[in-house]
Amino acid sequence: MIHEWRSYRLKPGAAIDYLALLADQGLPLVTRHLPLMGYWLAESGGLNVIHHLWAYADWAEREAARAGLAQEEGWTKGFIPQAFALVQEQENRLLHLTRSSAAYDAALAMRRRLHPARAPGSPLMAPDCAGLVLASHEGALPDAALAQFQPLSGDPRPMALLPRAADPLAALPPISGAQHNLLRPLAFSPL
C-alpha cells in the first residue's frame, strides 16, 4: 500500500474558511475518488496548516483515483478555484505503513467510503485531538501510535500518528529526538 500525507499551509486566518468549504462542498466530490483516512488542523507546530491522509492499494490505484478527481467538474471548477486561493504552500509525503493498530485497520477497511457534505448546523471539528510525531529514527517513534510510517518520498523522517484524546498533552508519551504536533480532526475524519 501507499499512504499519502499531504500538508497545506493556508493564509493566516483562512483555515476555517477552507475547511468549511471542504466539509460543505468538496468532501463528497473528493471521496468519490480518493480513499480518505484522516483530515486534521494543526493545533501546535506550524499553524494554519491542514494535514490529510489517503491510502491507496498501489501506484496504479493512486493514478486512477487522481485522474478521476481531475475529471470531476465540481472539484476543478467549483472547489479548487475557491479553496486553493486560500493555500500558500503544499507538501506531500508518500509513506509505507510499518505498524498499525485495530483502529487504523478499521479505518483502512473503510477508506473507499463516500463522505456526504456536512449537514447544516453540524460541527466542523471533532472535540478530541490526535498527535503527529516526526522522529529522527524509527526507534524514536512511540509504541502507542495508531500507525507508524517510513517515508518513500518527501520528508525523510519516520512518522507516527497518535490516537485522539480529550487531553492530548496528558496522553502524550515521552518522546525524545522527535517533533510532536497536536492535530484537531475534522468531524468527518475517520482517524
C-alpha positions as CSV (number, residue, x, y, z in Angstrom):
1,M,0.0,0.0,0.0
2,I,0.9,3.6,-0.5
3,H,-0.1,6.2,2.2
4,E,-0.1,9.8,1.1
5,W,0.3,12.5,3.7
6,R,-0.5,16.0,2.4
7,S,0.1,19.2,4.3
8,Y,-1.2,22.6,3.2
9,R,-0.1,25.8,4.8
10,L,-3.0,28.3,4.5
11,K,-3.1,32.0,4.6
12,P,-3.3,33.2,8.2
13,G,-6.9,33.2,9.3
14,A,-8.1,31.1,6.3
15,A,-8.1,27.6,7.8
16,I,-11.7,27.6,9.0
17,D,-13.0,29.0,5.7
18,Y,-11.0,26.4,3.7
19,L,-12.2,23.5,6.0
20,A,-15.8,24.7,5.9
21,L,-15.7,24.8,2.1
22,L,-14.2,21.3,2.1
23,A,-16.8,19.9,4.5
24,D,-19.7,21.6,2.9
25,Q,-18.8,21.2,-0.8
26,G,-15.6,19.4,-1.5
27,L,-15.9,16.3,0.7
28,P,-18.4,14.3,-1.4
29,L,-16.5,15.1,-4.6
30,V,-13.1,14.1,-3.3
31,T,-14.2,11.0,-1.5
32,R,-16.0,9.8,-4.6
33,H,-12.4,9.3,-6.0
34,L,-9.8,9.4,-3.2
35,P,-9.6,6.9,-0.3
36,L,-9.7,9.1,2.9
37,M,-8.0,8.1,6.1
38,G,-7.9,11.3,8.1
39,Y,-8.1,15.1,8.0
40,W,-6.7,17.5,10.6
41,L,-5.9,21.1,11.5
42,A,-2.6,21.7,13.4
43,E,-3.0,22.9,16.9
44,S,0.7,23.1,17.5
45,G,3.8,23.3,15.4
46,G,3.2,25.2,12.1
47,L,-0.1,26.9,12.5
48,N,-2.7,27.5,9.7
49,V,-1.6,24.0,8.5
50,I,-4.0,21.2,7.5
51,H,-3.0,17.6,7.1
52,H,-4.8,14.9,5.3
53,L,-4.0,11.2,4.8
54,W,-5.1,9.0,1.9
55,A,-4.4,5.2,1.4
56,Y,-4.0,3.5,-2.0
57,A,-3.6,-0.2,-2.8
58,D,-0.7,0.8,-5.1
59,W,0.6,3.4,-7.5
60,A,-1.9,2.4,-10.2
61,E,-4.9,3.0,-7.9
62,R,-3.5,6.4,-6.9
63,E,-3.0,7.4,-10.5
64,A,-6.6,6.3,-11.4
65,A,-8.1,8.0,-8.4
66,R,-6.4,11.3,-9.0
67,A,-7.3,11.1,-12.7
68,G,-10.9,10.5,-11.8
69,L,-10.9,13.5,-9.4
70,A,-9.4,15.7,-12.2
71,Q,-12.4,14.9,-14.3
72,E,-14.8,16.0,-11.5
73,E,-16.1,19.4,-12.7
74,G,-17.5,20.3,-9.3
75,W,-14.0,19.8,-8.0
76,T,-11.9,21.5,-10.7
77,K,-14.3,24.4,-11.5
78,G,-16.0,24.7,-8.1
79,F,-14.0,23.7,-5.1
80,I,-10.4,24.2,-6.4
81,P,-10.7,27.9,-7.5
82,Q,-12.3,28.9,-4.2
83,A,-10.3,26.7,-1.8
84,F,-6.8,26.9,-3.4
85,A,-6.9,30.7,-3.3
86,L,-6.5,30.3,0.4
87,V,-3.4,28.0,0.2
88,Q,0.1,29.3,0.4
89,E,2.2,26.2,0.3
90,Q,1.7,22.4,-0.2
91,E,3.9,19.5,0.8
92,N,3.4,15.8,0.0
93,R,4.9,12.7,1.5
94,L,4.5,9.1,0.3
95,L,4.7,6.6,3.1
96,H,4.9,2.9,3.8
97,L,2.9,1.6,6.8
98,T,5.2,-0.3,9.1
99,R,2.9,-0.8,12.1
100,S,-0.8,-0.4,12.6
101,S,-3.5,-0.8,15.2
102,A,-7.0,-2.2,15.2
103,A,-8.4,1.4,14.9
104,Y,-6.2,2.1,12.0
105,D,-7.0,-1.2,10.3
106,A,-10.8,-0.4,10.7
107,A,-10.3,3.0,9.0
108,L,-8.3,1.3,6.3
109,A,-11.1,-1.2,5.6
110,M,-13.5,1.8,5.1
111,R,-11.1,4.0,3.1
112,R,-13.2,4.0,0.0
113,R,-16.3,5.2,1.8
114,L,-18.1,8.2,0.2
115,H,-18.5,11.0,2.7
116,P,-21.5,13.3,2.4
117,A,-21.4,17.1,2.7
118,R,-21.7,18.4,6.3
119,A,-25.2,18.7,7.5
120,P,-26.4,22.3,8.3
121,G,-25.6,23.1,11.9
122,S,-23.2,20.2,12.4
123,P,-19.8,20.8,14.0
124,L,-16.8,21.3,11.7
125,M,-14.2,19.9,14.1
126,A,-14.1,16.9,16.4
127,P,-13.7,17.6,20.2
128,D,-10.5,15.5,20.8
129,C,-7.0,16.0,19.4
130,A,-4.6,13.5,17.9
131,G,-0.9,13.7,17.6
132,L,1.7,13.5,14.9
133,V,5.3,12.5,15.6
134,L,8.2,13.1,13.2
135,A,11.2,11.3,14.5
136,S,14.9,11.3,13.7
137,H,14.8,7.4,13.5
138,E,12.2,4.7,13.7
139,G,13.2,3.7,17.3
140,A,12.1,7.2,18.5
141,L,8.5,6.6,17.5
142,P,6.0,6.0,20.3
143,D,4.6,2.4,20.8
144,A,1.1,3.9,21.5
145,A,0.7,5.0,17.9
146,L,-2.3,4.3,15.7
147,A,0.1,3.8,12.9
148,Q,3.8,4.2,12.1
149,F,5.2,5.0,8.7
150,Q,8.5,5.0,6.9
151,P,8.9,7.6,4.1
152,L,9.1,6.5,0.5
153,S,9.3,10.1,-0.9
154,G,9.3,13.5,0.6
155,D,10.4,14.4,4.2
156,P,12.7,11.5,5.2
157,R,11.7,11.4,8.9
158,P,9.8,8.3,10.1
159,M,6.3,9.3,11.4
160,A,3.6,8.1,13.8
161,L,0.0,9.1,14.2
162,L,-1.2,9.1,17.8
163,P,-4.8,8.4,18.8
164,R,-7.3,11.1,19.8
165,A,-7.5,12.1,23.4
166,A,-9.6,14.7,25.3
167,D,-6.4,16.0,26.9
168,P,-3.7,15.1,24.3
169,L,-0.9,16.6,26.4
170,A,-1.7,14.3,29.3
171,A,-1.9,11.3,26.9
172,L,1.4,12.3,25.3
173,P,4.1,9.6,25.7
174,P,7.6,10.8,26.5
175,I,9.3,11.5,23.1
176,S,12.9,12.3,22.7
177,G,14.6,13.1,19.5
178,A,11.2,13.8,17.8
179,Q,8.9,16.6,16.8
180,H,5.4,16.4,18.2
181,N,2.4,18.3,16.8
182,L,-1.2,18.3,18.1
183,L,-3.8,17.8,15.4
184,R,-7.5,18.6,15.7
185,P,-9.5,16.1,13.4
186,L,-12.4,17.4,11.4
187,A,-15.8,15.9,12.4
188,F,-15.8,13.7,9.3
189,S,-12.3,12.4,9.8
190,P,-12.1,8.6,10.2
191,L,-9.0,8.8,12.3
